[in-house]
């Protein structure tokens, strides 16, 4: 037993040395190498990797990435002025605005970015820049729903839809954005009443992601789902899921007023970015025609740059009116949106 | 040997220091709780908090009952009885441990939801068409989440109670039989009470794991306190408020730890027998034998065989889309990290558990009770608690080096493998400490006294008396920490270095989007890589017991 124990000890020491050694090497490689840029993101590798590879191919600048989930802001704060991160890529205007408010970003002025991104898709002081936007329309069953009765998100609260709506949990970012936009347009009291109405119309307890809602419509559990547009693209590309997407038709609400709710994906340059020049170059690349087309085709999102060709599927939805004007207002009401979700116990279902 | 006196020696100072290092992230979370951006409690108490607490309590009660029955029952059967397939079940019952809970949650949802094969078959047979024609249990519920957790967490109880049953003196069981106890009676009256410290440790571990879970409950839209932490932290952007909810969670854990201590304090059981001969198992016959086989086959089938088969189908069907040249690298990263974490946690756990046994004063004892806290905190929250102290240390060191020597050290530890290793040890120390402590309680204190009288130092006693006796517990602890590290996800995601993937993070990129088909291949890799050492070590535990060592 005793020699055995010694072997374990040696193995432990070896493992530890290996671990620390490779870690130090990696850390140094990431920070000090020339012509590099370091990215923290909570977006998905299958989408972001091709974009970053294209950037490296075009500029020769190497990109190092940490794909995280929650807590990127906390990591930046804890790392402070020595943080290696140059760029954070994320989704949701609320997160982008918040990073600026928490002092984690720096202002960037770049003629390329100003030219490529319409003003409503970037922060007014140059702290955040949108890359794509995604709409959150209704996905209704092609036959079982008379779409002419659904012209506004507010119609979802009408009693005639009782037991027919499917949606993911209310405390999801996308739903909080939508609820925040209703608060922005209608005020909190009316938004709460509306949310209660929607809750009463649910077919089941909110669950699953957006894809699961389209599936539920296809299967007949409900008739109306609320989903982000790129999920339709993802389902169309998957033979098994294609019927789910084909069972629904997208209805873009509020076309006579402010337009359908949208949210953005975007990026910031961090306050202490050690490779600021490369970071700006990366942001500029992400709004170039090439990158914007990759976004448009790779994830069927809407490119922010005007004139960039959209995916065929996206084109088939026509030219709906989008609610770009209230993006920053949506960011402001996100916390209030969560309170409403809690107050009406939205996640308990009908 | 003097007990209960405060003495400043290697054991006291060393274990106090280590406890401080281990508790640092939990202390950081508590410190964060002091600075909320706004007071969230009136809102939470009025709205969701009662529901969160009710759900959390029910989940814990369900997991406790389920893992107890399955874990101790199967452990007793394979240890003391003979029936068809016993040798296989001995290690097979451990395997569900290698399955991440959220993965089996995805798989059972696919199988059992409206569109899944099970309901489709029922509709075919009975001619139903819509969901309104019949009732079928909804898996995305509290009951579903509890079942998923029982299926992957019962191995904690199984492993620990089996180690205890194996370490029980054969003489005690034989005496029970001689006195006319049926197998059932000797289980209830001798086996269970003697193994109680270990069983309670196993249950505590299962409960803490259930508390820190976010993936499963989130997928099932079951709102526990964990959901509350994340909502306040991420959606209200109120880290302090989220930390306060985490403190409520910690209170739950402290309650569990206190109950555990109380359960153990009332009685202490030590082996008094000196014989270490192999136990003669009772040969079960007829329906008893088949009943035992089915009882052991069910948890294995539900916790591993069925989900793994489904994963294998997905993996084959999506092989081209999911095969990745990086798998070798991810597997190496996972193995190096998990192996190092297992060794570090086992050494540290042994040191601390032995220090607790030496009994150097109430302060130390109280501190040592808290080293398990990190295990119950959701990984992402613990990771935030790790980020801040390391960031402060790195930045302070950097500032000092700059001002003194004009050199910048940058972030020395943050964003390295070291911080990951530290996170794993903090998260999973409870597994090794609990296992080791339970193992040590079964060793009679007179054994220590005898060895000390014969001139051994405490370290000598540990080395020559306890480590050989505790071989089973040491290996058990190593398996638990290793397998849990293989699955570790939330802390790895946030703390990892650039361009660094483990098998778990690789699987997550697909699982995040609920695309289990594409995650399947990687998930199978995690299970396989976790499986091999599990089986080897499980055999080592049994062999160590069955072939008496000289």
Boltz contact constraints between the chains, C-beta under 6 A:
constraints:
  - contact:
      token1: [A, 1]
      token2: [B, 468]
      max_distance: 6.0
  - contact:
      token1: [A, 12]
      token2: [B, 343]
      max_distance: 6.0
  - contact:
      token1: [A, 15]
      token2: [B, 339]
      max_distance: 6.0
  - contact:
      token1: [A, 15]
      token2: [B, 340]
      max_distance: 6.0
  - contact:
      token1: [A, 16]
      token2: [B, 340]
      max_distance: 6.0
  - contact:
      token1: [A, 19]
      token2: [B, 340]
      max_distance: 6.0
  - contact:
      token1: [A, 19]
      token2: [B, 417]
      max_distance: 6.0
  - contact:
      token1: [A, 19]
      token2: [B, 421]
      max_distance: 6.0
  - contact:
      token1: [A, 20]
      token2: [B, 418]
      max_distance: 6.0
  - contact:
      token1: [A, 23]
      token2: [B, 416]
      max_distance: 6.0
  - contact:
      token1: [A, 23]
      token2: [B, 417]
      max_distance: 6.0
  - contact:
      token1: [A, 23]
      token2: [B, 418]
      max_distance: 6.0
  - contact:
      token1: [A, 26]
      token2: [B, 497]
      max_distance: 6.0
  - contact:
      token1: [A, 27]
      token2: [B, 415]
      max_distance: 6.0
  - contact:
      token1: [A, 27]
      token2: [B, 416]
      max_distance: 6.0
  - contact:
      token1: [A, 30]
      token2: [B, 498]
      max_distance: 6.0
  - contact:
      token1: [A, 44]
      token2: [B, 509]
      max_distance: 6.0
  - contact:
      token1: [A, 45]
      token2: [B, 509]
      max_distance: 6.0
  - contact:
      token1: [A, 64]
      token2: [B, 498]
      max_distance: 6.0
  - contact:
      token1: [A, 64]
      token2: [B, 499]
      max_distance: 6.0
  - contact:
      token1: [A, 66]
      token2: [B, 498]
      max_distance: 6.0
  - contact:
      token1: [A, 68]
      token2: [B, 493]
      max_distance: 6.0
  - contact:
      token1: [A, 68]
      token2: [B, 494]
      max_distance: 6.0
  - contact:
      token1: [A, 69]
      token2: [B, 493]
      max_distance: 6.0
  - contact:
      token1: [A, 70]
      token2: [B, 234]
      max_distance: 6.0
  - contact:
      token1: [A, 70]
      token2: [B, 380]
      max_distance: 6.0
  - contact:
      token1: [A, 71]
      token2: [B, 380]
      max_distance: 6.0
  - contact:
      token1: [A, 71]
      token2: [B, 384]
      max_distance: 6.0
  - contact:
      token1: [A, 71]
      token2: [B, 494]
      max_distance: 6.0
  - contact:
      token1: [A, 74]
      token2: [B, 384]
      max_distance: 6.0
  - contact:
      token1: [A, 74]
      token2: [B, 387]
      max_distance: 6.0
  - contact:
      token1: [A, 75]
      token2: [B, 387]
      max_distance: 6.0
  - contact:
      token1: [A, 78]
      token2: [B, 387]
      max_distance: 6.0
  - contact:
      token1: [A, 78]
      token2: [B, 388]
      max_distance: 6.0
  - contact:
      token1: [A, 78]
      token2: [B, 391]
      max_distance: 6.0
  - contact:
      token1: [A, 79]
      token2: [B, 391]
      max_distance: 6.0
  - contact:
      token1: [A, 79]
      token2: [B, 411]
      max_distance: 6.0
  - contact:
      token1: [A, 79]
      token2: [B, 414]
      max_distance: 6.0
  - contact:
      token1: [A, 80]
      token2: [B, 391]
      max_distance: 6.0
  - contact:
      token1: [A, 80]
      token2: [B, 395]
      max_distance: 6.0
  - contact:
      token1: [A, 82]
      token2: [B, 395]
      max_distance: 6.0
  - contact:
      token1: [A, 82]
      token2: [B, 398]
      max_distance: 6.0
  - contact:
      token1: [A, 82]
      token2: [B, 410]
      max_distance: 6.0
  - contact:
      token1: [A, 82]
      token2: [B, 411]
      max_distance: 6.0
  - contact:
      token1: [A, 98]
      token2: [B, 237]
      max_distance: 6.0
  - contact:
      token1: [A, 169]
      token2: [B, 221]
      max_distance: 6.0
  - contact:
      token1: [A, 171]
      token2: [B, 231]
      max_distance: 6.0
  - contact:
      token1: [A, 207]
      token2: [B, 140]
      max_distance: 6.0
  - contact:
      token1: [A, 207]
      token2: [B, 221]
      max_distance: 6.0
  - contact:
      token1: [A, 209]
      token2: [B, 514]
      max_distance: 6.0
  - contact:
      token1: [A, 219]
      token2: [B, 114]
      max_distance: 6.0
  - contact:
      token1: [A, 219]
      token2: [B, 115]
      max_distance: 6.0
  - contact:
      token1: [A, 220]
      token2: [B, 130]
      max_distance: 6.0
  - contact:
      token1: [A, 221]
      token2: [B, 131]
      max_distance: 6.0
  - contact:
      token1: [A, 335]
      token2: [B, 236]
      max_distance: 6.0
  - contact:
      token1: [A, 338]
      token2: [B, 235]
      max_distance: 6.0
  - contact:
      token1: [A, 338]
      token2: [B, 236]
      max_distance: 6.0
  - contact:
      token1: [A, 342]
      token2: [B, 47]
      max_distance: 6.0
  - contact:
      token1: [A, 342]
      token2: [B, 48]
      max_distance: 6.0
  - contact:
      token1: [A, 343]
      token2: [B, 47]
      max_distance: 6.0
